[in-house]
Amino acid sequence: MSTVTKFRGGALTPFDWTNLSWLPMLAPTIRVEDYLDGDRYVVRAELPGIDPAKDVRITRTGENLRLDVVRRESHTDKVHSEFHYGSFSRLIPLPAGIREETIAARYANGILEITATVGVTEPTSREIPITVEHNGKR
């Protein structure tokens, strides 16, 4: 274990560098697959070993779905025990036409599955007519 002394509140205390992530982009992430199945959009996330009622929060934010997960995991054998903690988030872009009232989630066998119905989308482009005025008259 590598330690460095750090000044905290008038006292020198050891600072543990071993649990610091020097490359946050290499930190564990939530593995996700998403696909359209007819008019149904499906997101599946691998989240083994969590309590979905306590550890998972799903939020629709604009045109995205946000997963926030806190992992509280422990390993025990005959000579020692070890705890692993971590917070993870994942932003998943939603396809156009998602019907808000149909978004549902279920958790089984370590997989979180979120489904929603995709409805008909309104065209997002239209031509805007130009009104031409001559001497202040139309």
C-alpha positions in Angstrom: 0.0 0.0 0.0 1.3 3.4 -1.0 0.7 6.2 1.4 1.6 9.9 1.5 1.1 12.2 4.6 -1.6 14.8 4.1 -2.3 17.8 6.3 -5.9 17.7 7.6 -7.2 20.1 10.2 -4.0 20.9 12.0 -2.7 17.3 12.0 -0.7 15.1 9.6 -2.6 12.0 8.6 -1.7 9.2 6.1 -3.5 9.4 2.7 -4.3 6.1 1.0 -3.7 6.3 -2.8 -4.7 2.8 -3.6 -8.5 3.4 -4.1 -8.0 6.5 -6.2 -8.9 6.1 -9.9 -6.2 7.8 -12.0 -8.1 7.1 -15.2 -11.8 7.6 -14.5 -12.7 6.6 -18.1 -11.5 3.1 -17.3 -13.6 2.9 -14.1 -16.3 0.2 -14.0 -19.4 1.2 -16.0 -22.9 -0.2 -16.3 -23.0 -2.6 -19.3 -26.1 -1.9 -21.4 -27.8 -3.2 -24.5 -30.7 -1.5 -26.1 -32.8 -2.3 -29.2 -36.2 -1.8 -30.8 -38.5 -4.8 -31.0 -41.4 -3.6 -33.2 -42.9 -0.7 -31.4 -41.3 -1.6 -28.1 -37.9 -0.1 -27.0 -35.9 -2.3 -24.6 -32.9 -1.4 -22.5 -31.2 -4.3 -20.6 -28.5 -3.5 -18.0 -26.2 -6.0 -16.2 -26.5 -5.2 -12.5 -25.7 -8.4 -10.5 -25.5 -8.4 -6.7 -27.5 -5.2 -6.1 -30.8 -4.5 -4.4 -32.8 -2.7 -7.1 -35.3 -1.2 -4.5 -32.4 0.5 -2.6 -29.5 0.8 -5.1 -31.0 1.8 -8.4 -32.6 5.1 -9.5 -34.0 5.5 -13.0 -34.9 9.0 -14.3 -36.0 10.4 -17.6 -34.1 13.5 -18.3 -35.3 15.2 -21.5 -34.5 12.8 -24.3 -32.4 10.5 -22.2 -32.8 7.8 -19.6 -30.4 8.1 -16.7 -29.4 5.1 -14.5 -27.8 5.7 -11.2 -26.5 2.7 -9.3 -24.8 2.3 -5.9 -23.0 -1.0 -5.4 -22.5 -2.3 -1.8 -20.9 -5.6 -2.1 -18.9 -7.8 0.3 -16.7 -10.9 -0.1 -15.9 -13.1 2.9 -13.7 -16.2 3.2 -12.2 -18.0 6.2 -9.4 -15.4 6.7 -10.6 -12.0 5.6 -13.6 -10.0 4.3 -13.6 -7.3 1.8 -16.2 -4.6 0.9 -16.6 -2.9 -2.5 -18.5 0.3 -2.9 -19.1 2.4 -5.9 -21.5 4.7 -7.7 -22.1 4.4 -11.4 -24.3 6.3 -13.8 -25.2 5.8 -17.4 -27.0 8.1 -19.8 -29.0 6.3 -22.5 -30.4 8.4 -25.5 -34.1 7.5 -26.1 -35.5 7.1 -29.6 -37.9 9.7 -30.8 -41.6 9.0 -30.0 -41.2 7.3 -26.6 -44.5 7.4 -24.8 -43.8 8.5 -21.2 -46.7 6.7 -19.6 -45.5 3.3 -20.9 -42.0 3.4 -19.4 -41.6 0.4 -17.0 -38.7 -1.4 -15.3 -38.2 -4.9 -13.8 -35.3 -6.7 -12.3 -34.6 -10.4 -12.4 -31.5 -12.6 -12.3 -29.1 -9.6 -12.2 -30.6 -7.9 -15.2 -32.5 -4.7 -15.1 -34.9 -4.4 -18.1 -36.6 -1.1 -19.0 -39.2 -1.1 -21.7 -41.3 1.6 -23.4 -43.6 1.9 -26.3 -42.5 4.0 -29.2 -45.4 5.9 -30.9 -45.7 7.7 -34.1 -43.4 10.8 -34.1 -44.6 14.1 -35.4 -42.5 15.5 -38.3 -39.9 17.9 -36.9 -39.5 19.9 -40.0 -41.9 22.0 -42.0 -41.5 24.8 -44.5 -42.2 28.3 -43.1 -43.9 30.6 -45.6 -42.5 34.1 -46.0 -44.9 37.1 -46.0 -43.8 39.7 -48.4 -44.6 43.3 -47.7 -44.5 46.2 -50.2 -44.5 49.7 -48.7 -45.8 48.4 -45.4 -48.7 46.6 -47.0 -49.1 42.8 -47.6 
